[in-house]
Amino acid sequence: KSGHTVLERDRAVFKAVGAVRQADGQWRVLADEYELDLEVIEEELRMEYKKKAKTEDFQKRMKREGMDIEDYIMRDLLQKRRHKLALAASGAMNRVIRKALTLRSTYPADMAKNPFAIARFDFQPDYNDPTVRRYASIAAIQAQNDLYGQGSAALPEDVTQDEIQAADNMMNAGNISNIETFDMETGELIPPSQKVIDIAPEGDDDPITCDECEAVLEPITDKTGKEWTVADLVDLSMGHFNRILCPACYNKAFKAEKAAKKKEGKK
């Protein structure tokens, strides 16, 4: 079951559970956790801001805004504390999705430019096979009983419970057999055992703002036509810089990091 396993003032641990339907119709359950420790993040922020404070641009900014390093740290921590459960949930769900699709957490630029291909099973049973035909017959009788009531069609006396289960798995492998497991809004299959939860804290309508410029994050569409939700932007910046950044500040930080690595390589 998905949900938080730890929820404290400075720490949140969220466990996400997902399921992938395999070629035989069975569900493969995947689970992972993500821990958000604000004490560790505070240390990382302090190191980052101390490094920034040595630059002339940031010194001018501190003077202009009338803030010191501790002010920036407390501002960033407050925002992360407010959204700690959502951030931990998003991190855990991303890990499960990467497991399900066998994706890396990061990709080099040359690899990311290539199209991504996800394998999908196209279930085409051989109905000339006697076993397949028997399972199909069992499944048809079961479907008739489900529709018109038990007893409307009798199963052969020699049918075992394992065969009934195998027939059900075979017929479920390539189609949606239960409308209750189909999310009409998202088009996703939902295992009956999985509960759909809303990870947003109740009554928390505060906008998510950039840790750098304090601009409110809004959904965007990039140059390639890809749509980015606010959650996508948070995941991207948290995964790379451990900070919430708007697209402009993320690009600026990414270029600065790239320039710094290039400069170090020349030494």
JOWO-V166935 format. One record per backbone hydrogen bond with DSSP energy under -0.5 kcal/mol. CO is the residue of the C=O (numbers start at 1). NH is the residue of the N-H. If there is no record, write none. Layout:
co=CO nh=NH
co=CO nh=NH
//
This chain:
co=3 nh=15
co=6 nh=13
co=10 nh=38
co=10 nh=39
co=11 nh=8
co=12 nh=36
co=13 nh=5
co=13 nh=6
co=14 nh=16
co=14 nh=34
co=15 nh=3
co=16 nh=32
co=18 nh=30
co=20 nh=28
co=22 nh=25
co=26 nh=22
co=27 nh=29
co=28 nh=20
co=30 nh=18
co=32 nh=16
co=34 nh=14
co=35 nh=37
co=36 nh=12
co=36 nh=38
co=37 nh=41
co=38 nh=42
co=39 nh=43
co=40 nh=44
co=41 nh=45
co=42 nh=46
co=43 nh=47
co=44 nh=48
co=45 nh=49
co=46 nh=50
co=47 nh=51
co=48 nh=52
co=49 nh=53
co=51 nh=54
co=52 nh=55
co=55 nh=59
co=56 nh=60
co=57 nh=61
co=58 nh=62
co=59 nh=63
co=60 nh=64
co=61 nh=65
co=62 nh=66
co=62 nh=67
co=68 nh=72
co=69 nh=73
co=70 nh=74
co=71 nh=75
co=72 nh=76
co=73 nh=77
co=74 nh=78
co=75 nh=79
co=76 nh=80
co=77 nh=81
co=78 nh=82
co=79 nh=83
co=81 nh=84
co=83 nh=87
co=84 nh=88
co=85 nh=89
co=86 nh=90
co=87 nh=91
co=88 nh=92
co=89 nh=93
co=90 nh=94
co=91 nh=95
co=92 nh=96
co=93 nh=97
co=94 nh=98
co=95 nh=99
co=96 nh=100
co=97 nh=101
co=98 nh=102
co=98 nh=103
co=99 nh=102
co=108 nh=111
co=108 nh=112
co=109 nh=113
co=111 nh=114
co=117 nh=119
co=121 nh=123
co=122 nh=124
co=125 nh=127
co=126 nh=129
co=129 nh=133
co=130 nh=134
co=131 nh=135
co=132 nh=136
co=133 nh=137
co=134 nh=138
co=135 nh=139
co=136 nh=140
co=137 nh=141
co=138 nh=142
co=139 nh=143
co=140 nh=144
co=141 nh=145
co=142 nh=146
co=143 nh=147
co=144 nh=148
co=145 nh=149
co=149 nh=152
co=156 nh=159
co=160 nh=164
co=161 nh=165
co=162 nh=166
co=163 nh=167
co=164 nh=168
co=165 nh=169
co=166 nh=170
co=167 nh=171
co=168 nh=172
co=169 nh=173
co=172 nh=175
co=175 nh=177
co=178 nh=181
co=179 nh=182
co=181 nh=183
co=181 nh=190
co=182 nh=184
co=183 nh=187
co=188 nh=183
co=189 nh=191
co=191 nh=194
co=194 nh=196
co=195 nh=197
co=197 nh=199
co=201 nh=204
co=203 nh=205
co=207 nh=209
co=208 nh=217
co=210 nh=214
co=215 nh=210
co=220 nh=228
co=222 nh=225
co=226 nh=222
co=228 nh=220
co=229 nh=233
co=230 nh=234
co=231 nh=235
co=232 nh=236
co=233 nh=237
co=234 nh=238
co=235 nh=239
co=236 nh=240
co=237 nh=241
co=237 nh=242
co=237 nh=243
co=238 nh=242
co=243 nh=245
co=244 nh=211
co=246 nh=250
co=247 nh=251
co=248 nh=252
co=249 nh=253
co=250 nh=254
co=251 nh=255
co=252 nh=256
co=253 nh=257
co=254 nh=258
co=255 nh=259
co=256 nh=260
co=257 nh=261
co=258 nh=262
co=259 nh=263
co=260 nh=264
co=261 nh=265
co=262 nh=266
co=263 nh=267
co=264 nh=267
//
